[in-house]
Amino acid sequence: DYSRPLSTYLFQRSRIRLLGLLALPMTWLVGVYIVSLALLLVTAF
């Protein structure tokens, strides 16, 4: 039976729910980190 809602699936798998919650903020943090490293590299030379 494939009629289970997504909320039931995520409730039973807490690691997937946690990964989904943290994916967007971690993407922003890694992006800001890489951009700041690139700017440091550009301004150093």
C-alpha positions in Angstrom: 0.0 0.0 0.0 1.6 3.2 -1.2 -1.0 5.6 0.2 0.9 6.5 3.3 1.4 10.3 3.6 4.8 11.9 3.6 4.4 13.0 7.2 4.0 9.4 8.4 7.2 8.5 6.5 9.1 11.4 8.0 7.8 10.7 11.5 9.1 7.2 11.4 12.5 8.2 10.0 13.8 10.9 12.3 17.2 11.1 10.6 15.7 11.9 7.2 13.5 14.6 8.9 16.6 16.1 10.6 18.6 16.0 7.3 15.7 17.8 5.6 15.5 20.5 8.3 19.3 21.2 8.2 19.9 20.9 4.5 19.0 24.5 3.6 20.8 26.3 6.5 23.9 24.2 6.0 23.9 25.0 2.3 23.8 28.7 3.1 26.6 28.4 5.6 28.8 26.5 3.3 28.1 28.9 0.5 29.0 31.9 2.6 32.1 30.2 3.8 33.3 29.4 0.2 32.5 32.9 -1.0 34.4 34.5 1.9 37.4 32.2 1.2 37.4 33.2 -2.4 37.2 36.9 -1.5 40.1 36.5 0.9 42.1 34.8 -1.8 41.3 37.5 -4.3 42.2 40.4 -2.0 45.4 38.7 -0.8 47.1 39.0 -4.2 
